Amino acid sequence: MEKKVVTVCVIVGFLGLLSAALGFAAEAKRVKVSDVQLTNPGTCIYPRNSALPLGITAAVALLMAQAIINTVAGCICCKRRPHPSGSNWMIGLICFIVSWITFIIAFLLLLTGAVLNDQNGEENMSFGNYCYVVKPGVFAGAAVLSLASVALGIIYYVALSSMEETQQQAWGTQNNPGIAMGQPQFPPSYPPQYPAAYPPPNTQPVFVHEDIYKRQQFP
């Protein structure tokens, strides 16, 4: 695995864990029914709490994680190259879709829960004899969905990176098939090993008649 992929996964994983931890902390700090005081005129007095900053910070951390993973990896449906039919592409597509769904739900739960839970520590009118508070499990559910969204995003990014690396290797093999070593078309005049098709030159002495020899020497 490349160093870039590992770095991105570590950063995104840290942001996901941070978002989940803040979500669980907001769940613990949210305003409960026992914390609200109901006065006789029908007024609810809400105590101050830290669920608002915790929930907003968790939402921001989740947003940063989603932005990083999708900026680096890109949209799998927008790739210009043809989509392969391998398992990596199917896993990446499923994780991409589910990651966005869980991200939207978790992000909205964190924001709405933080805003509705905060009553500015002031007196607020209630409907009848009821004082409205955020239901238990909203922040905890958002924290679990945050972890799921980040985990699916990491799986999507790793699968997409593996798919692109495989495609690059395939393209490199097609573009550089290698140099074929062929035999020369025209053999040398006298191969060093003198194969059967090319016998060695005649090294035996040639006898010439004496008259021919003299005529050649003295015409």
DRENKOLTI-11369 format. One record per residue (C-alpha): residue in three letters; x, y, z. Coordinates in pm, 1 decimal. Each point is the difference from the previous one (the first is absolute). Layout:
BEGIN
SITE kepa        u        v        w
SITE  ALA        X        Y        Z
...
END
This chain:
BEGIN
SITE kepa        u        v        w
SITE  MET      0.0      0.0      0.0
SITE  GLU    130.5    343.4    -90.5
SITE  LYS    105.2    249.5    263.9
SITE  LYS   -261.5    249.1   -121.0
SITE  VAL   -282.0   -250.1     52.0
SITE  VAL    119.4    -81.6    351.4
SITE  THR     28.3    368.4     91.7
SITE  VAL   -349.0     80.8   -123.9
SITE  CYS   -148.9   -298.5    182.2
SITE  VAL    169.2     98.9    326.2
SITE  ILE   -120.8    361.4    -20.0
SITE  VAL   -354.6    -91.8    -96.4
SITE  GLY    -12.7   -275.2    261.6
SITE  PHE    111.2    242.7    270.7
SITE  LEU   -269.2    249.6    -98.6
SITE  GLY   -260.3   -274.6      1.5
SITE  LEU     99.9   -115.7    347.2
SITE  LEU      0.2    360.2    119.9
SITE  SER   -349.0     56.3   -136.7
SITE  ALA   -129.4   -317.0    162.4
SITE  ALA    161.4     81.3    335.2
SITE  LEU   -149.4    349.7     -0.1
SITE  GLY   -337.9   -144.5    -95.5
SITE  PHE      4.1   -237.6    296.0
SITE  ALA    113.4    285.5    225.2
SITE  ALA   -292.6    212.1   -122.7
SITE  GLU   -232.7   -289.9     77.9
SITE  ALA    128.4     -5.7    354.5
SITE  LYS    -27.8    378.9     39.5
SITE  ARG   -339.4     50.5   -162.5
SITE  VAL   -286.7    146.7    197.7
SITE  LYS   -211.0   -270.6    160.6
SITE  VAL   -355.1     14.4    122.0
SITE  SER    115.1     -6.5    360.3
SITE  ASP    217.2    306.8    -64.8
SITE  VAL   -292.2    220.2   -106.6
SITE  GLN   -208.1    185.7    255.9
SITE  LEU   -366.4     61.0    -68.1
SITE  THR   -151.3    300.9    171.6
SITE  ASN   -367.1     51.7     76.0
SITE  PRO    -72.1    247.9   -283.8
SITE  GLY    112.2   -260.5   -252.3
SITE  THR    356.6    116.7    -44.7
SITE  CYS    293.7   -236.3    -50.0
SITE  ILE    335.6     96.0    138.3
SITE  TYR    285.2   -174.0   -184.2
SITE  PRO    348.0    -21.7    151.5
SITE  ARG    306.8     93.3   -196.1
SITE  ASN    199.4   -287.6   -147.9
SITE  SER    285.8    -68.2   -237.5
SITE  ALA   -188.8   -218.1   -248.4
SITE  LEU    -21.2    283.3   -254.8
SITE  PRO    376.8     52.5    -53.2
SITE  LEU     62.1   -373.4     18.0
SITE  GLY   -262.2    -78.3   -262.7
SITE  ILE    111.4    276.6   -235.4
SITE  THR    366.0    -98.1     32.6
SITE  ALA    -90.5   -361.7    -70.7
SITE  ALA   -191.1    107.5   -311.3
SITE  VAL    293.1    210.6   -121.5
SITE  ALA    246.2   -287.3     52.9
SITE  LEU   -227.4   -234.7   -193.3
SITE  LEU    -35.5    253.8   -279.9
SITE  MET    378.2     38.5    -24.7
SITE  ALA     48.6   -376.7    -16.7
SITE  GLN   -258.0    -35.8   -274.8
SITE  ALA    144.4    291.2   -194.4
SITE  ILE    355.5   -136.5     15.8
SITE  ILE    -86.8   -353.6   -103.6
SITE  ASN   -215.4    114.2   -291.5
SITE  THR    244.2    267.3   -115.1
SITE  VAL    290.2   -243.0    -10.8
SITE  ALA   -191.2   -297.5   -138.6
SITE  GLY   -249.1    185.8   -217.7
SITE  CYS   -340.5   -118.8   -110.1
SITE  ILE      5.6   -356.8   -121.0
SITE  CYS   -286.2     68.9   -238.4
SITE  CYS    186.8    289.3   -167.4
SITE  LYS    308.6   -194.1   -107.4
SITE  ARG     73.8     36.5   -368.6
SITE  ARG    157.2   -340.7    -31.8
SITE  PRO   -230.1   -294.7    -68.4
SITE  HIS   -125.5   -167.9    313.0
SITE  PRO    145.7   -346.5     45.1
SITE  SER   -223.6   -284.8    101.3
SITE  GLY    224.1   -108.4    287.4
SITE  SER    -95.1    -32.3    363.8
SITE  ASN    197.6    309.5    104.4
SITE  TRP   -220.7    226.3   -207.1
SITE  MET   -321.1   -150.8    140.0
SITE  ILE    127.1     27.6    358.4
SITE  GLY    107.9    358.8    -59.8
SITE  LEU   -335.1     94.4   -153.8
SITE  ILE   -202.8   -150.2    285.8
SITE  CYS    220.5    159.5    266.9
SITE  PHE    -14.4    335.1   -180.9
SITE  ILE   -381.5      7.1     -4.1
SITE  VAL    -50.2   -126.5    355.2
SITE  SER    270.8    232.6    132.4
SITE  TRP   -182.3    303.6   -134.9
SITE  ILE   -332.7   -117.1    141.6
SITE  THR    140.5    -56.4    348.8
SITE  PHE    191.0    327.7    -18.4
SITE  ILE   -310.3    205.4    -78.6
SITE  ILE   -202.9   -161.4    276.8
SITE  ALA    276.7     33.5    260.0
SITE  PHE     77.6    358.8    -95.4
SITE  LEU   -364.5    107.7     25.0
SITE  LEU    -49.7   -180.2    330.2
SITE  LEU    304.7    165.0    154.3
SITE  LEU   -100.5    349.1   -110.4
SITE  THR   -371.0    -20.6     76.9
SITE  GLY     60.3   -176.9    329.7
SITE  ALA    252.8    262.6    106.8
SITE  VAL   -227.2    289.7    -94.4
SITE  LEU   -317.3   -143.5    151.6
SITE  ASN    179.3    -99.9    317.0
SITE  ASP    126.0    353.2     58.9
SITE  GLN   -255.4    227.3    165.0
SITE  ASN    246.8    276.5     89.6
SITE  GLY    -53.9    -70.7    369.3
SITE  GLU   -311.8    217.7     -2.7
SITE  GLU   -362.9    -60.5     88.8
SITE  ASN   -205.7   -136.6   -287.5
SITE  MET   -369.8    -58.7    -27.3
SITE  SER   -109.2   -362.9    -25.4
SITE  PHE   -301.0   -151.6   -172.5
SITE  GLY   -245.0    -92.7    273.4
SITE  ASN    187.9   -163.4    280.0
SITE  TYR    282.0   -143.5   -214.3
SITE  CYS    353.5    127.3    -43.4
SITE  TYR    162.1   -112.9   -321.6
SITE  VAL    345.9   -148.9      4.4
SITE  VAL    204.7   -188.2   -255.7
SITE  LYS    -83.8   -367.4      3.6
SITE  PRO    262.6   -233.3    144.7
SITE  GLY    214.9   -172.3   -258.2
SITE  VAL      6.4    278.9   -258.8
SITE  PHE    362.9     96.1     55.5
SITE  ALA    105.2   -360.6     59.2
SITE  GLY   -166.0   -110.3   -323.2
SITE  ALA    170.0    283.4   -184.6
SITE  ALA    335.3   -108.7    145.1
SITE  VAL    -48.5   -357.3   -119.5
SITE  LEU   -101.5    121.8   -345.2
SITE  SER    307.5    223.2     -6.2
SITE  LEU    224.4   -299.1     59.5
SITE  ALA   -182.8   -196.7   -267.6
SITE  SER     26.6    283.9   -250.6
SITE  VAL    373.0     46.9     52.8
SITE  ALA     71.1   -374.4     -6.1
SITE  LEU   -193.0    -43.7   -325.1
SITE  GLY    176.8    301.1   -146.6
SITE  ILE    339.9   -150.4     80.7
SITE  ILE   -100.5   -334.3   -153.9
SITE  TYR   -121.3    184.2   -309.4
SITE  TYR    325.0    193.6    -30.6
SITE  VAL    219.3   -308.1     44.7
SITE  ALA   -203.0   -200.5   -251.4
SITE  LEU     13.6    283.4   -251.8
SITE  SER    374.6     43.9     45.9
SITE  SER     57.1   -371.3    -47.6
SITE  MET   -213.5      4.6   -313.8
SITE  GLU    189.1    294.4   -147.2
SITE  GLU    335.5   -160.4     79.1
SITE  THR   -109.2   -317.4   -178.3
SITE  GLN   -115.1    200.3   -300.4
SITE  GLN    328.0    189.9    -15.4
SITE  GLN    196.3   -323.5      6.5
SITE  ALA   -219.4   -140.1   -276.6
SITE  TRP     45.3    312.8   -212.3
SITE  GLY    374.9    -10.1     55.2
SITE  THR     16.9   -362.0   -109.2
SITE  GLN   -196.6     75.2   -316.7
SITE  ASN    201.6    306.8    -91.4
SITE  ASN    338.5   -163.1     73.5
SITE  PRO    -30.4   -362.7   -100.8
SITE  GLY    377.0    -39.6     -6.8
SITE  ILE    262.5    -39.2   -276.6
SITE  ALA    -15.4   -325.8   -187.6
SITE  MET    338.1   -154.4    -61.1
SITE  GLY      3.3   -132.0   -356.3
SITE  GLN    256.9   -172.6   -216.4
SITE  PRO    179.6    200.7   -267.2
SITE  GLN   -155.5    -24.4   -344.8
SITE  PHE    334.1    -24.2   -178.7
SITE  PRO    255.0   -230.1    158.8
SITE  PRO    362.3    104.5      4.0
SITE  SER    230.0   -122.7   -271.5
SITE  TYR    187.3   -234.6    225.6
SITE  PRO   -181.8    -74.4    327.2
SITE  PRO    240.3    -69.2    279.0
SITE  GLN   -139.1   -348.9     62.3
SITE  TYR    -49.7    -92.7   -367.1
SITE  PRO   -351.3   -147.5      6.9
SITE  ALA    -96.1   -271.5   -242.1
SITE  ALA   -183.8    240.8   -230.2
SITE  TYR    315.3    207.9    -41.4
SITE  PRO    308.7   -223.4    -32.8
SITE  PRO    338.8    152.1     81.2
SITE  PRO    215.0    125.6   -283.8
SITE  ASN    228.1   -243.6   -173.7
SITE  THR    335.0      8.4    172.2
SITE  GLN    160.4   -284.1   -200.6
SITE  PRO    285.2    101.5   -240.1
SITE  VAL    -90.9     24.1   -366.5
SITE  PHE    241.1   -155.0   -249.9
SITE  VAL     45.0    193.7   -324.6
SITE  HIS    172.7   -135.6   -304.9
SITE  GLU    353.2    125.9    -44.1
SITE  ASP    -59.9    144.5   -349.2
SITE  ILE   -303.2    194.2    117.9
SITE  TYR    196.4    125.4    294.3
SITE  LYS    285.7    118.6   -222.8
SITE  ARG   -234.2    164.6   -246.1
SITE  GLN   -157.7    185.1    285.5
SITE  GLN    335.2    112.7    127.1
SITE  PHE    164.3     73.8   -332.5
SITE  PRO   -256.9     73.3   -269.9
END
